[in-house]
Amino acid sequence: MSDKKRILSGMQPTSPRLHIGNYEGALRNWVELQKTYKLYCCVVDWHALTTMAEDPNQIALNSREVAKDYVAAGIDPSETVVFIQSHVKEHAELHLLLSMVTPLGWLERVPTFKEKQQTVGAERESYGLLGYPVLQAADILLYKPYGVPVGRDQAPHLEISREIARRFNRLYGEVFPEFVNLIPEDESRAKLPGLDADDEGVLRKMSKSYDNCIYLNETPEETAQKIMGAFTTPSKMRKTDPGIPEGCAVCQFLRIYSPQWQTQWQEDREGVRGCMQNKKELIEALNETLRPIRDRRAAISDDDIEAILAAGAVKAREFAACTMDDVREAMGLR
Ligand code: TYM
């Protein structure tokens, strides 16, 4: 086994394609971090079931497509362990054991639970949905990682995972080391906004559920069309009206994707450039950034990804099985 410190992260296959929020908040970091750390990157299909249990047919296909996005973005499967959560049953066993030491009150207070409660509706609110963070804690703790690279929205989940680990350690002895959050320092990446704004005209995060996403795997024409319709400063009707780049989706993206963003922002503010020019320049810069990812993705076959996932599950299981031996031993289960 490698001497490198380990890191672990995952994404839900609720859709067959990742958006650039997933990329900027997490995946881009994974690609960098895999050079220094042993990275375990998981496609968390059981987590997707917490909202898709009545219609699970798409999940298996989505999982393969998400794994293709990982590799297309630069994950190197010869170094990094790419696997599907449900292929490593240790995740389920640890989830069960951790569920015994997790107070209900902690789970009821998780902000994402309250949000999801509203989305799925009262009659579809399951025991599994409430336990979502316990399953995530199991994903993380199985690999005893040094850190977990995620976007800002995952901070509450990492905090509860940490609390669960501490409680386990207090009860049964030190099995799980502390881990750190690896969230992008740049806030515009840690919580990438979407193409639209909420009812108050405030930018909100890019999310599939808001239908405000640019996907890694879409055509340059689709990207262009979406950017043409993106939210800009509402009071900037003409080129000469002053813009407010902080509240404009297009300017937020320019900040990430255009090396000249400072000049572009200044000109936007001063009313010497219009939204149309910003949009055109963003389309060019963003499509150029995504081109290598899109090209690589087109070259990954179904067989390639199946082989990567099969090998990944073997490697993940190897580490996870050792952790489970420690866990059972600590709890006196034999
Ligand atoms: P998920 O599938 O919602 O998102 C995957 C990753 O993408 C990040 N992300 C964003 N980052 C910046 N801006 C955005 N607009 C944006 N949207 C999404 C998320 O922060 C995340 O890093 N609960 C997790 C999945 C999970 C997991 C784990 C993560 C299950 N087990 C263990 C880490 C470790 C989730 O729902 O991510």
Boltz pocket constraint, residues with backbone or C-beta under 6 A from the ligand:
constraints:
  - pocket:
      binder: B
      contacts: [[A, 8], [A, 9], [A, 10], [A, 11], [A, 12], [A, 13], [A, 21], [A, 22], [A, 23], [A, 24], [A, 25], [A, 26], [A, 44], [A, 47], [A, 135], [A, 136], [A, 139], [A, 140], [A, 148], [A, 149], [A, 150], [A, 151], [A, 152], [A, 153], [A, 154], [A, 157], [A, 188], [A, 189], [A, 190], [A, 191], [A, 192], [A, 193], [A, 205], [A, 206], [A, 207]]
      max_distance: 6.0
